[in-house]
Amino acid sequence: MEPAAKTGLASQRLALMLGFFLLGAGIAAAAINYERLPELAAYLRGEHAIASAPDARVPAPHPSYDKPVRPAPAPAARFSAVDGDSLRSNGQDFRIVGIDAPELSQRCARNGQEWACGRAAHERLKELVARGDVRCEAQGRDRYGRTLARCSAGGADIGETLVREGLALDFMQGGYAGTERDARAAKRGIWAGEFDLPQDHRRRSQPRAAR
């Protein structure tokens, strides 16, 4: 075979191989684009952008972004001390059950002198309430419309604290009898001298007092 003929045959074969290669590449590209036709159509309609490979330079959002935002807790109710064994919150009166404190006007005696034991009980209750986190568990109502409740301040039982410090008595088997015995033995508060029972003081001075 002549050299010219051989050269022409080689060129034809090379062209044929190149044609097959280009045909295969075209078919592969068409298949890929066919799979993305719905996405391309949505893009042309303006619905969303065509997905692309993630950019490693852009940090992923923090997981907390996907968490629902919880509303801030409601503020705790504020209480004030009415006397040595009563509280008030938002216009509602609470009578602490299980204890009986000296009346505001009541005076006791110790070391041969009078002292304002009723005022002392009131001041101590104000101190306990000032700690915050006051919680009262309602247990009914008395005949004066007050809510009967067990109350705590800062996690400490208010009634138990007042009885332990000798500023209130266990009342109607309120559950503080043992605490009262300890206060009496240690001569704390009213147990350091002489005093009238709060209920006796009420009968003499205010027969109809709401205590």
C-alpha positions as semicolon CSV with decimal commas, in nm:
position;residue;x (nm);y (nm);z (nm)
1;M;0,000;0,000;0,000
2;E;0,122;0,345;-0,088
3;P;0,234;0,574;0,201
4;A;-0,030;0,829;0,105
5;A;-0,303;0,567;0,125
6;K;-0,182;0,451;0,462
7;T;-0,184;0,807;0,594
8;G;-0,540;0,862;0,473
9;L;-0,662;0,539;0,635
10;A;-0,505;0,635;0,970
11;S;-0,668;0,976;0,957
12;Q;-1,009;0,818;0,894
13;R;-0,968;0,582;1,188
14;L;-0,864;0,868;1,418
15;A;-1,160;1,076;1,308
16;L;-1,392;0,779;1,364
17;M;-1,259;0,722;1,719
18;L;-1,290;1,093;1,798
19;G;-1,646;1,088;1,672
20;F;-1,739;0,794;1,896
21;F;-1,581;0,972;2,196
22;L;-1,771;1,292;2,135
23;L;-2,093;1,097;2,085
24;G;-2,048;0,917;2,419
25;A;-1,975;1,242;2,602
26;G;-2,282;1,401;2,450
27;I;-2,504;1,111;2,554
28;A;-2,371;1,127;2,915
29;A;-2,425;1,503;2,935
30;A;-2,775;1,466;2,799
31;A;-2,857;1,202;3,063
32;I;-2,733;1,427;3,344
33;N;-2,927;1,727;3,215
34;Y;-3,238;1,513;3,170
35;E;-3,236;1,422;3,540
36;R;-3,217;1,789;3,630
37;L;-3,484;1,908;3,389
38;P;-3,750;1,949;3,668
39;E;-3,504;2,150;3,875
40;L;-3,411;2,362;3,577
41;A;-3,777;2,425;3,499
42;A;-3,843;2,531;3,860
43;Y;-3,547;2,765;3,842
44;L;-3,679;2,924;3,522
45;R;-4,017;2,974;3,696
46;G;-3,836;3,154;3,980
47;E;-3,936;2,901;4,246
48;H;-3,588;2,817;4,374
49;A;-3,225;2,818;4,273
50;I;-3,049;2,522;4,121
51;A;-2,866;2,328;4,390
52;S;-2,492;2,345;4,381
53;A;-2,215;2,182;4,575
54;P;-2,187;2,320;4,933
55;D;-1,921;2,582;4,987
56;A;-1,683;2,451;5,251
57;R;-1,599;2,809;5,346
58;V;-1,953;2,878;5,473
59;P;-2,007;2,732;5,825
60;A;-2,317;2,525;5,890
61;P;-2,585;2,693;6,106
62;H;-2,570;2,625;6,479
63;P;-2,814;2,350;6,590
64;S;-2,981;2,593;6,831
65;Y;-3,115;2,790;6,535
66;D;-3,364;2,513;6,467
67;K;-3,493;2,498;6,827
68;P;-3,821;2,676;6,908
69;V;-3,791;2,989;7,118
70;R;-3,954;2,939;7,459
71;P;-4,141;3,232;7,611
72;A;-3,992;3,388;7,924
73;P;-4,143;3,250;8,248
74;A;-4,409;3,462;8,411
75;P;-4,282;3,667;8,707
76;A;-4,344;3,512;9,047
77;A;-4,628;3,658;9,254
78;R;-4,521;3,920;9,507
79;F;-4,629;3,880;9,868
80;S;-4,637;4,120;10,160
81;A;-4,676;4,048;10,531
82;V;-5,005;4,168;10,682
83;D;-4,919;4,062;11,039
84;G;-4,727;3,775;11,197
85;D;-4,920;3,495;11,028
86;S;-5,095;3,645;10,725
87;L;-4,981;3,739;10,374
88;R;-5,129;3,934;10,085
89;S;-5,070;3,901;9,712
90;N;-5,255;4,079;9,431
91;G;-5,536;4,174;9,667
92;Q;-5,577;3,818;9,796
93;D;-5,522;3,742;10,166
94;F;-5,353;3,423;10,283
95;R;-5,374;3,288;10,639
96;I;-5,078;3,061;10,710
97;V;-5,226;2,742;10,850
98;G;-5,077;2,550;11,141
99;I;-4,951;2,852;11,335
100;D;-5,082;3,137;11,547
101;A;-4,860;3,442;11,595
102;P;-4,904;3,722;11,849
103;E;-5,134;4,001;11,732
104;L;-4,985;4,326;11,603
105;S;-5,102;4,511;11,915
106;Q;-4,993;4,234;12,153
107;R;-4,709;4,281;12,398
108;C;-4,523;4,015;12,592
109;A;-4,294;4,025;12,896
110;R;-3,935;3,911;12,946
111;N;-3,671;4,007;13,196
112;G;-3,934;4,211;13,378
113;Q;-4,000;4,432;13,076
114;E;-4,260;4,445;12,803
115;W;-4,167;4,402;12,439
116;A;-4,371;4,424;12,121
117;C;-4,385;4,051;12,040
118;G;-4,662;4,104;11,783
119;R;-4,454;4,357;11,593
120;A;-4,151;4,130;11,616
121;A;-4,344;3,844;11,452
122;H;-4,463;4,079;11,178
123;E;-4,111;4,208;11,109
124;R;-3,973;3,856;11,094
125;L;-4,240;3,749;10,845
126;K;-4,152;4,051;10,629
127;E;-3,788;3,941;10,632
128;L;-3,880;3,589;10,523
129;V;-4,101;3,716;10,240
130;A;-3,826;3,952;10,124
131;R;-3,614;3,646;10,034
132;G;-3,839;3,594;9,735
133;D;-3,964;3,274;9,576
134;V;-4,270;3,269;9,803
135;R;-4,503;2,978;9,730
136;C;-4,836;2,905;9,896
137;E;-5,033;2,581;9,866
138;A;-5,400;2,654;9,921
139;Q;-5,593;2,432;10,160
140;G;-5,932;2,599;10,162
141;R;-6,077;2,921;10,301
142;D;-6,166;3,047;10,646
143;R;-6,490;3,219;10,745
144;Y;-6,338;3,557;10,664
145;G;-6,272;3,465;10,300
146;R;-5,896;3,430;10,338
147;T;-5,713;3,148;10,165
148;L;-5,573;2,897;10,411
149;A;-5,232;2,789;10,290
150;R;-4,897;2,633;10,370
151;C;-4,636;2,880;10,256
152;S;-4,263;2,872;10,198
153;A;-4,000;3,134;10,116
154;G;-3,679;3,037;9,942
155;G;-3,770;2,672;9,997
156;A;-3,806;2,709;10,377
157;D;-4,140;2,647;10,549
158;I;-4,252;2,985;10,684
159;G;-4,470;2,841;10,960
160;E;-4,196;2,609;11,084
161;T;-3,944;2,896;11,089
162;L;-4,167;3,125;11,296
163;V;-4,250;2,850;11,545
164;R;-3,885;2,746;11,576
165;E;-3,784;3,105;11,655
166;G;-4,054;3,141;11,921
167;L;-4,254;3,396;11,722
168;A;-4,559;3,175;11,664
169;L;-4,732;2,878;11,824
170;D;-4,835;2,545;11,680
171;F;-5,208;2,596;11,619
172;M;-5,486;2,337;11,595
173;Q;-5,243;2,047;11,560
174;G;-5,073;2,222;11,271
175;G;-4,780;1,982;11,261
176;Y;-4,528;2,196;11,447
177;A;-4,569;2,055;11,801
178;G;-4,214;1,916;11,810
179;T;-4,071;2,243;11,681
180;E;-4,265;2,432;11,948
181;R;-4,126;2,207;12,225
182;D;-3,772;2,279;12,106
183;A;-3,834;2,657;12,102
184;R;-3,987;2,643;12,448
185;A;-3,698;2,442;12,590
186;A;-3,447;2,688;12,438
187;K;-3,653;2,988;12,564
188;R;-3,665;3,151;12,225
189;G;-3,889;3,447;12,146
190;I;-4,206;3,456;12,350
191;W;-4,088;3,156;12,553
192;A;-3,821;3,373;12,714
193;G;-4,084;3,528;12,942
194;E;-4,460;3,552;12,988
195;F;-4,728;3,605;12,725
196;D;-5,095;3,558;12,658
197;L;-5,208;3,310;12,398
198;P;-5,291;3,505;12,081
199;Q;-5,644;3,365;12,081
200;D;-5,697;3,488;12,442
201;H;-5,564;3,830;12,346
202;R;-5,812;3,842;12,057
203;R;-6,106;3,752;12,275
204;R;-6,026;4,026;12,524
205;S;-5,935;4,307;12,288
206;Q;-6,099;4,228;11,953
207;P;-6,376;3,972;11,988
208;R;-6,453;3,984;11,616
209;A;-6,101;4,018;11,480
210;A;-6,023;3,812;11,174
211;R;-5,748;3,605;11,329
